[in-house]
């Protein structure tokens, strides 16, 4: 089946409310406004012996809680929340249905990210499961459907461990109302490019213990950047954010 034929066969179902109201549209013409307001297609329960750790995460990007169904999904959620180009995060955004190879196929992506560069549909899957035929097949037709709209499609697996731990650590400083406003503005007015984290916390005549959360918040927001591929330390050099 060609990409054009597949696109014509794909339909999307969107849950519009927690009470079960569902709207179905042709995928090719479904308005983005409908998708961005979607409620999570699936809900989850906690029970003894469950295989995955599901939960909710308060996202600074969204200003609300976003669900995840596994620790790996939480990892992708952290990275999305950390990325300054991501403007909205929708979990379990919709159900895709398509006729592929003579059968009706269904798939619920894990996230829809609305970014400065356009929508991104994300599936999260452990790396060791990507080569399973059924997984590869589902992701292949999903990617075709997503790309038929000119959107990006991403399959996300385990990230570098140091980078994940650093982003998880910085997420502890994502709530801007917990950061001292005057110290934040004072530090934003300083030249931080090329300075170490340790130097930055001593730039103002304040207790470094009060300044450290401010520097880490600036790292979270992207005002400054640093190499997160190794464990974060006071020796890390800061660079001007994009």
LINSULDA-V459981 format. One record per residue. N is the residue number from 1. SS is DSSP state (H for helix, E for strand, - for the rest). OMEGA is omega in degrees with one decimal (* if undefined). Layout:
n: <N/N>
ss: <SS/SS>
omega: <OMEGA/OMEGA>
This chain:
n: <1/2/3/4/5/6/7/8/9/10/11/12/13/14/15/16/17/18/19/20/21/22/23/24/25/26/27/28/29/30/31/32/33/34/35/36/37/38/39/40/41/42/43/44/45/46/47/48/49/50/51/52/53/54/55/56/57/58/59/60/61/62/63/64/65/66/67/68/69/70/71/72/73/74/75/76/77/78/79/80/81/82/83/84/85/86/87/88/89/90/91/92/93/94/95/96/97/98/99/100/101/102/103/104/105/106/107/108/109/110/111/112/113/114/115/116/117/118/119/120/121/122/123/124/125/126/127/128/129/130/131/132/133/134/135/136/137/138/139/140/141/142/143/144/145/146/147/148/149/150/151/152/153/154/155/156/157/158/159/160/161/162/163/164/165/166/167/168/169/170/171/172/173/174/175/176/177/178/179/180/181/182/183/184/185/186/187/188/189/190/191/192/193/194/195/196/197/198/199/200/201/202/203/204/205/206/207/208/209/210/211/212/213/214/215/216/217/218/219/220/221/222/223/224/225/226/227/228/229/230/231/232/233/234/235/236/237/238/239/240/241/242>
ss: <-/-/H/H/H/H/H/H/H/-/E/E/E/E/E/-/-/-/-/-/-/E/E/E/E/E/H/H/H/-/-/H/H/H/H/H/-/-/E/-/-/-/-/-/-/-/-/-/-/-/-/-/-/-/E/E/E/E/E/-/-/-/-/E/E/E/E/E/-/-/H/H/H/H/H/H/H/H/H/H/H/H/-/-/-/E/E/E/E/E/E/-/-/-/E/E/E/E/E/E/-/-/E/E/E/E/E/-/-/-/E/E/E/E/E/-/-/E/E/E/E/E/E/E/-/-/H/H/H/-/-/-/H/H/H/H/H/H/H/H/H/H/H/H/H/H/H/-/-/-/-/E/E/E/E/E/-/-/-/-/H/H/H/H/H/H/H/H/H/H/H/H/H/-/-/H/H/H/-/-/H/H/H/H/H/H/H/H/-/-/-/-/-/-/-/E/H/H/H/H/-/-/-/-/-/-/-/H/H/H/H/H/H/H/H/H/H/H/H/H/H/-/-/E/E/-/-/-/-/-/-/-/-/-/-/-/E/-/E/E/-/->
omega: <178.4/178.3/179.8/179.1/179.1/-178.6/-179.3/-177.4/-174.5/172.3/-179.7/175.5/-176.3/176.1/-172.6/-179.7/177.3/-179.1/173.8/178.7/-174.9/175.6/179.1/-179.8/166.9/-176.2/-174.0/-174.5/179.8/-176.3/179.7/179.0/176.8/-176.4/-176.1/179.0/-175.0/168.9/-179.5/-177.2/178.4/168.1/-177.4/177.2/173.1/178.9/-177.9/177.6/-179.3/-174.0/-175.8/177.3/-179.9/179.7/177.6/-178.6/177.7/-175.1/175.8/179.0/-176.2/-173.7/-177.5/179.1/176.9/-177.5/170.8/-175.4/179.3/177.3/178.2/175.4/176.7/176.8/179.3/177.8/177.0/-179.4/177.9/-179.7/-178.8/-174.5/-177.2/-179.0/178.6/-176.9/178.5/-179.1/177.3/-179.2/-179.4/-164.0/-175.6/174.4/174.5/175.9/-178.6/173.2/-177.9/-178.7/173.4/-179.8/175.9/-178.9/178.6/176.9/175.8/175.7/-177.3/-178.0/164.6/178.7/174.2/-173.0/177.1/-178.8/179.3/-178.8/176.0/175.2/-172.0/167.4/-178.9/-178.0/175.5/-174.3/-176.2/-179.9/-174.3/-177.0/176.0/-174.8/-176.8/178.0/-179.8/-179.8/-179.6/-178.8/-179.3/-178.7/175.1/178.8/177.8/-179.5/-178.5/-178.0/178.2/177.3/-177.3/179.2/177.2/177.2/-176.6/169.2/-171.6/177.9/-174.3/178.4/173.2/-171.9/-180.0/-179.7/178.4/-179.3/178.9/179.1/177.7/178.9/-179.1/178.9/176.3/-178.5/-174.6/-175.6/-171.9/-178.6/176.6/-178.1/179.6/-173.8/-177.8/177.2/179.3/179.4/178.6/-179.0/177.0/179.7/-180.0/174.3/-176.8/-176.7/178.8/178.1/175.0/175.8/179.4/177.7/-177.4/-177.7/179.9/-177.4/-179.0/-179.5/179.9/175.3/179.5/179.0/174.8/-177.2/-175.2/177.7/-179.9/178.0/-179.1/175.2/177.4/174.3/-179.6/-175.2/-179.6/175.6/170.8/179.7/174.5/-178.9/-178.2/-178.8/174.1/-175.6/-176.7/-179.7/178.2/-179.8/179.7/-178.8/-179.0/174.0/-179.8/179.3/-178.6/*>
